[in-house]
Amino acid sequence: MSRLVDVLVPPRLGTGFRWLLASSWTSNIGDGISLAAGPLLVASQTDSEFLVALAALLQWAPPMVFGLWAGALTDRLDRRRIIIVGYLLRFAVVALLAAALAFDAATIVLVLVAMFLLGSAKVFVDNAASTLTPMLVDRADLPVANARITTGIITFSTLVGPPIGAFLFTAGRAVPFVTEVLVGLLAVLLIGQLRLPAHGREATADRRVWHDIVEGVRWTVHHPAVRTLVLTILIFNVTFGAAWSVLVLYATEHLGLGSVGFGLITTVQAVGGLLGTFGYGWLTRRLSMGDLMRIGLVIETLTHLVLAVTTSAYVAMPVFFVFGAHAFIWGTTSLTIRQRAVPTELQGRVGSVNALGTYGGLVVGAGIGGVLAQHWGVTAPFWFAFAGSAVFVVVIWGQLHHLAHSDEGRPLDAPAAPAEPH
């Protein structure tokens, strides 16, 4: 067993990272359970398409509303404590919701409020959690560490958790939410074992949070590599969001897959992501970060083109598989570059600017995709995504050289200075 653990999490990553990874993978199971149980609960409470869509919106809105503030607090306060408090608040909401369901007292309004509160707490937890890996792991090992974190998201949040959540929901509407509380409490106990180094932030009680936010935005704008990353994720999520906003209609109507086939798309992409996990170390030893990003942009652009052209599920499914691998590789590479480039005391704020670009692009893209599909058919968003991505790739191609040296001129494989412990 110890040898298997050493293969999955090499000892050089440290005991602290193992505690972080164990907590992350545990919480991923809870996220996967709620990923299935949440929509099922909303659908069981109402047959209104508007309210079902509103529930999704209330989970997407918090990063736009609280993201920058969460980043500032992450850089001001104890990051481990933010995660623990955020988890406990989430589980308090889930516990109250489960109690209301058990006593048949849950209304659709209560469910919608719970969705918004859960999404809001998750913003603070995710922002703080994203800053911990570079505090625990040498910068040369960040690709491996981030790959292990993402493996848990793919495996437990996407593949394992949702079927468990759906099964538990059939046993009782409150059951999956009670299970999520128990799983979450275990994640809190695991993260509580962490002992983090200082993140270099001096307490400035007389300084407003808004000033911290502005500092993070200004740093992002003036750093070539991170600016390129944020701009790329913003534009590519506009094109991606446009296409994927109508994916259910594309799968069921255009490809003729039906509801089961639509669910299979997520599974195929997740399996592709796992392939990316297993091959990521091999890729990073042979390709630079900049080359990985260039290849990823080309793959995403061609994905939209092939899906716009084909009417065959036999063609589309391999494309979704490759796209799943690309999404994993792109996300891990982008995160690693940002973690290596950004000073520890700015990780939360710069991460929140990146998240704002991520979710902002998805929201704008979803609106564009809906309009295009309504007027010109379900493949129109994919044509838009292909054209927009192709133009942007040409425009941004030369800027990707910034990614080769992403932290003030130091090569990406240079060792980081050790952090001073508390």
Buried (B, 14 or more C-beta within 10 A) or exposed (E): EEEEEEEEBBEEBBEBBBBBBBBBBBBBBBBBBBBBBBBBBBEBBBEEEEBBEBBBBBBEBBBBEBBBBBBBBBBBBBBBEBBBBBBBBBBEBBBBBBBBBBEEEBEBEBBBBBBBBBBBBBBBBBBBBBBBBBBBBBBBBBBBBBBBBBBBBBBBBBBBBBBBBBBBBEEEBBBBBBBBBEBBBBBBBBBBBBEBBEBEBEEEEEEEBEEBBBBBBEBBEEBBBBBBBBBBBBBBBBBBBBBBBBBBBBBBEBBEBEEEBBBBBBBBBBBBBBBBBEBBEEBBEEBBBBBBBBBBBBBBBBBBBBBBEBEEBEEBBEBBBBBBBBBBBBBBBBBBBBBBBBEBBBBBBBBBBBBBBBBBBBBBBBBBBBBBBEEEBBBBBBBBBBBBBBEBBEEBEEBBBBBBBBBEEBEBEEEBEEBEEE
